[in-house]
Amino acid sequence: MSDQAPIRAGVAGFPIQHSLSPLIHREWLKRAGVDGRYDRIEIPPGYESFQQAADDLRRKGYAGLNVTLPHKENALRYADEADSTTSRAGAANTLVFSAAGVKAYNTDVSGFALSLKAAGAVVSEQSRALVLGAGGAARGVAAALSDLGCGSIMLANRTLEKAEAIAASIPSATTLAWDRRDAALGDIDILVNATSLGMSGERPLEISLSALPKSAVVADIVYTPLKTALLADAEQHGLQTMDGLSMLMHQAAPGFEMWFGEQPVVDDALRELLVTALNHRGPA
Ligand code: NDP
């Protein structure tokens, strides 16, 4: 028997009981045969409570954290260091603790980029994307599209000022009034819903996909329900789709590798596990 303590990490947020991250990481721990623990950690809103809880977890020897709502900005503020993508995104969802300090990453950015590629989307200087939303997730999506070399990124949001704030930090980004979203679809290659509309318990996203070119890809980062009304509509129109579960799995991988030292695999078996969990959960 090893006398080494298990490596510990977890996901911090509020509320946290519905997070799928423990399922993902515990499955990868099992597959890798690593002696590790991955916990759900509830931290009430506010920077001070985040700071106190994170200090405490570091004292207990945690290797790091995934961070979700409402603490992604707090996580970046707490860190000693962040890469340029994370600083540009203005929020972090992964922290790595070490004797040298705390390093912050935003793996929503790479997670979105990888899942878009997995859906068969080819992004180039000629690509034109329309991103709906200007919250934390939309910021990550816009940063990912920019990193992939997308030539034009339009941001439409109910509160235009928030879209303008994101566009100001992303060279190829412009903004669009929320009620102009249907009219803009005619020459869009990539449509992304990064609002919370369409999520179980939220209002539906109202948009008509009729004008989208047949070659367009429609991505929805909402994953409850897994097949949102937007994705169902896109399928009806014969369009390629990307769902939020794909992004969720891909965003989890870098943290696992940094804390537990093994490169995990995103595959159909993992997806099935998550789909089963979502199906058992029922409507939110
Ligand atoms: P935020 O609360 O930061 O942003 C919510 C966005 O939705 C804002 O743009 C907001 O507009 C818009 N919105 C909300 N209600 C309405 C409405 N009635 N009409 C028009 N727009 C509306 O949330 P996040 O950005 O963190 O998350 C957004 C979604 O993405 C969530 O469903 C979340 O679960 C999902 N997500 C998925 C991930 C994945 O891995 N698949 C990762 C991260 C998030 P306004 O600014 O005007 O309020």
Boltz pocket constraint, residues with backbone or C-beta under 6 A from the ligand:
constraints:
  - pocket:
      binder: B
      contacts: [[A, 69], [A, 108], [A, 111], [A, 132], [A, 133], [A, 134], [A, 135], [A, 136], [A, 137], [A, 138], [A, 157], [A, 158], [A, 159], [A, 162], [A, 193], [A, 194], [A, 195], [A, 196], [A, 197], [A, 199], [A, 203], [A, 220], [A, 221], [A, 222], [A, 223], [A, 243], [A, 244], [A, 245], [A, 247], [A, 248], [A, 249], [A, 251]]
      max_distance: 6.0
